[in-house]
């Protein structure tokens, strides 16, 4: 593992080995949102494919629970705490039950493995997003440029979108993030620089964006999307910012506008919403930022032993942050709780940003400094277009 838990003593070690990862994390954990600050409690890894000290950092494929490039993680509501993880370079998707052994989750009878490499219905090529309504599981089949729908209980294919590379209505180009709200699937259509929406039968509804740029309302390689009510939050990765839109695509505000040459995000990869907070994972920054819905900084969580973070989601019931670690081929489940101060287990380098920062509901316009973006795409390995 990338990080060793603090020593607990012999008796506690025996008890901990028999616990599921969820029950272990629930020790001393309160639901998020009870206080202004978030306090780090404990962290475990799920489905790891590489351990420090091994000769190669390639992920695993030799048993079904292992990962090779964790590209996306999603908490699945109405499933008693299960999570879905996209296993990018193995071309498959895992559903890990909450009471599975984090070392060998495939041994649990409720563990589900979906997909094999290919181009036909039911096959996937670099999956990079998933969401569920409790009955069906929706998967972003990135390199096949489509969505697919599976039965969550048995993994059976229910519907497959057309393998349709392009920029027209209903077409996609290397999509990545996915959010499901009120029967609408919102997808980050990364290389078309737009957000595109479908119904749960995978029929196109509408899209917005489509012109790469850095002005307000323009997107550059969006990679994550989250929805709260009638508002869409987008990880505008190529512009190092979060943008907020209405569900019909009307621009509302920009998060964390640059001050001079300082950009507060370092390739934001995904965004999650929970208990009045906005959680942003950073691919290059290797950290999680926590903000108000208006974009004011609350704090930064620098987690022990993580690599480039490709995705984030929050279990709003149990107070657990899930982050997909692209470099170390695993998902970190981080238990947190609200507190006045950080605990001693949180790295001392994390800034204690003011929790009572003033809001900025006006979202004043400010033209960001133009930068040439030509960086490696965090999941595809391709350069900027």
N, C-alpha and C positions, 0 to 999 in steps of 0.2 A: 504493500500500500504506500501511497505517497506521503502519508502522515500517520504517525503512531498516536493512539489515544493515550492520555495521561495514565500513569500506573494507578491501579485500583486496589491492589492487595489480592492475596490468593483466593479468598472466599468470593470476592466480587468477580474475579476472572472466571471462576467456574460457573457462576450464575449467568454472566454475560454471554458465555459461549452457547447457552441454551436459549437465549432470547432471540427474537426476530429483530431485524434492523429497525423496524418501526417502534417496537416496544422499548428498545434500547434508547432511541432518540426521544421518546416521550418522557423519560426521566427528567424531572425538574424543568419541564417545558410548558410554557403558557401559550395561549393563542395570541397570534400577532395582533397588534393594533391596540393593546391595552395601555401602552405608554408611548411617549414620543420617540424613545430610542429603542434600537434593537440590540440585544446582547447575544453574543455567540455562546452556545452551550457545548455542542459536541458535533462530530462529523464522522460519517462512515462512507465507504465507497461500495458501489454496487456494480457487478458485472465487469470487474477490471480485467483488461486484457494484457497488461504489462506491469511489472513490479520493478522499482528501481534496483539496479544491480544486474538485471538481465542484459545480455549482449546487444539486444536490439530493442528499440522502442515501438516496434510494430505491435499492433493489437493481436488478439487471439481469434482463432476460428476452430480450434480443435474440440470444443464442446459448445453446446447450444447456448449457454448463458453468457458466453464471452463476447467482448466488443472489439471492433477494429474501427476507430474513429467514431466516437459518439457525436452525432451531428445534431440531435434534438432530443429533448425530454419534455414530457407533458404529464401533469397530474390528471388522473381520470376521475371526475366527479361520479358519484353514485356507484362506486366500485369498492368501497371500504378501504380506500387509500392506495389502490394500485397505480402504477406509473407505466407509461409507454416510452420506450427509448428507440430511436432510429440508429441502426448500426450500419453506418454509411458504406464502409469499404467491404463489409460482408454482405451487403445488399439484402438486408432483412430487418424486421422490426420485432422487438421483444416487449411483452407485457409482463411486468414483474409484480406479483401479489405483495401486499404490504407485510405479510408474515413469512416471506421467503428468506432463506439463509442468504446473506449478501455474498458469501463465497461461492455458493453453488445454487443459484436461484432456480436453475432448470430442474432441480430435484423436487420442487414443489408441484403438487398436482394441478394447481391453478395457473402455473406458468404457461405462457402462450408464445409460440414462435411463428411469425408470419413472413412469407415471401422467400423466393429464391431468385438468383440473378437471371435476368432475361428481359424480353421486350413484350411478351404476350400478356393477356389479362391474368392478374394474380401474381405476376412476376414483377420485380422491382429492380431499379438501377439507381443506386445512391439515394435512398430515402432520406428526407431532411425535414420532416415536419409531421406531426400527428395530433389528432384531437378526437374527442368522443362525446357522444350524447348519452352514454350509459348503455346503449344497445349496439351501436355500430361504431367502428373505428375507421377514421378517415386518415389517409396517408398521402403525403406529398411525395410523389415518385419523381424526384428531381430531374434525373437525366433522361427520363422518358417523357418529361414535360406534361405531366398529367396528375390527376387525383385518382385514388382508388378507395373503395368502400368495402370493409370487411365486417363480418359478424364478430362481435367482441367476445362472445362466449366460446366459439369454436374455431375462429380464424377463417371461416369459409368466405370466399369472394362473393360480394353482393352486387357490385357494379364497378366497372372500370371505365375511366374516361379515355378518350381517344389519345393516342400517342401523336401529339400535334404541335410540333415546334413552330413558333411564329409569334407575331405581334398583333394579330387580328382579334376580334371578339371571341373569347373562349380559348384562345391559344395562349401558351406560356413558353418562357425561355428560362430554363434552370431555376424553377421556383424553389423557395426555401421554407419560410415560416408559415404557420397556419393557426387560425383562431376560429372557433365555432361559437356563435352567439345567436340565440333565437332562430335557429334553423338556417342560418346563413354562414357559409364558409368563406372567410377572408384569407387570401393568400398573398404573400409577398412574392410578386413575380419579378425576381431579382434582376435578370438581365434585360427585362423590358422596362425597368425602372418605374414600376407602378404597383398598385394594389388591385387585385382582381377578385371578384366575389361570385360564388356559386350557391345554388340551393343544395339540399342534402341528397338530391338525385343527380348531382354533379352537372346540373344545367347552368349555363352562364347567366348571370344577372346584369352586372355592370363592372366597369373598372374606372380608376382615376389615376392621373399621373401619365407616365409614358414618355416624358421628355426628360432626359438626364440633365440635371443642373443643380445649382446651389442657391438659387433664389428661394424665397419662402414658397412653400407648396410644391417645389420641384424635388425629385428624389434621385439618389444615386446609389444603385445596388442595395435596395432595401432587403433586409434579411430576416426581420422579425415583426410580428404584428400582434396586438392585443386589443380587445374591445371591452369597453365599460359603458353600458347603456347605449347612447347614441354617439359615442366618441371612439375613434380609432387612434391608437398610439402605434407609431411606426418607428422601428430601428432603422434610421436612414444611414446605413453603415458607411457609404462612400463619402458622406458629408460630416461624419463624426458627430451626429446629433440625433435627437428624438424629435419627430414632428407629430403634431396632433391635428386630426381632421374629424369632421362629422362623418357619419356612416354613408353619406352621399358624396363624400370627397371634398367638402368645403374646408379650406385651410382655417385652422383656429390659432395655433401658436407653435413656436419652436422652443424646445427645451435647451437650456445650457448654451446660450449664444456665446461666441468667442469674445474674449477680452484681449485685444491685440493679437499676438500670435499664440495665445494659450487656448487650446481646445480641451474642454473638460472631459470629453469622452475619447477613448482610444480604440477605434473600430468597434462601436457597439454592435453586438451580434443579435440580441433578442431583448424583448421587454415583457414583463409580467405585471399584473395588477392584483393587489390584495390589500384589504383593510385600509383603504384610503392612501395607499402608498404605491409608488411606481418603482419597480425593480429592473435594473438594466445590467445585463452581463456584457463584459468587454472581451473581445477576442485577443487583441494585442495587449490591453491593459491588465488582463488576467485578474479582474476583480469585479465586484458587484457594487453598483451605486444605488442608493435608495433616495428617492425624491418625493416631493409632494406632487399632487396632480397638476400643479401649476408650474412645475419644473424647478422649484427651489430645493437645494441640496439639504438632506437630512444627515447622511453619513455615508461612509465608504466601508465596505466589508472586504478586507483582503484575507482570503481563506488560505489556511496552511496547505502547502504541497499541491497546488493546482497548476495546470497548464493553461493553454488558450481556451477560454470559455465560449462554447458555440451556442448555448441555449440555456434558458432559465424558466422555471415555473415554480409556483408556490401552492402548497397544500393549505388552503385557507381554513381547514378544519383543525389540523394538528399543529400548525405553525412550523412547517418544514420547508426550507428552500432547497429545490433541486437544481443543480447546475451540471450541464454536460461538459465534460473535460475532453476536448477534441484531441489534445496531444497525448494524454495518458490513458485514453480508451476506457473511460469509466464515467459513472455518474456519482457525484458527491451529494449525499443527503445531509443537509446542515440544519440541526435543530437550533432554534433561536427563541429568545423571549424578550419582551419589552423591559427596559431597566433604565435607571438614572445614569449609570456609568457602565463602561465596558468591563467584562471580567478579565482576569489576568491571562486567560487562554487566548484572547484575541491579540494578534500581533500588535506590538506597541507602535509600529509605523502607521497604523490606521489613524487618520485624522478624526478628531472628535468635532465634527461639524455641528454648528448650532442647530438644535432641534426646533427652535422658535424663529427660524429665518422668516423674514417677511414674504408674503405672497406677491406674485406679480400677475394678477388676473388679466391685466391689460394685454400682456404678450406683445410689448412694443416691437415694431419692426426694426431689424438691424441687419444690414447686408453683411454676411460673413465674408472674410477675406478669401478670395478665390485661390484654390490650391489644385495642383495637378494630381489627380488620383490615379495611380497605376500600380496598385498593390495586389499581392496574391489574394485571390478570392479565398475566404476562410474555409470553404468546404470543397470547392471544385478544383482548386489549385491553379486556376487560370488567371491570367492577368486582367487588369481592367480594360474595358472597351470604351 
